[in-house]
C-alpha cells in the first residue's frame, strides 16, 4: 500500500502579518498556486504566500483535524508556534 503525505501549513504576508491555515497533499504545488495567485480568495486578496510553518502526517483525518484546530487557535498561539520553529519568518518553500 502506498502512503500519502498530507500537510497542514501556515502562510503569512509578512512577519507578524496576516495568517492563513490550509491543508493539502501536495505542498509544493499548493504553495506554487498561492505564489502565482491562481487561488482566488483570501490569500490572493491579501497577497499571503510565504510558507512560515508546516506539519506532515500520513493520515488525512488527522491533517484535517489539525487544520481545524489551528484555525480555532488564538492568533498569539499561532505566532508562537511559527516563532518556535521559524523565528525569522523565513519562506520555508525555498527548501523544495
Secondary structure, 3 states (H helix, E strand, C coil): CCCCCEEEEEEECCCCCCEEEEEECCHHHHHHHHHCCCCCCHHHHCCCCEEEEEEEECCHHHHHHHHHHHHHCCHHHHHHHHHHHCCCCCCHHHHC
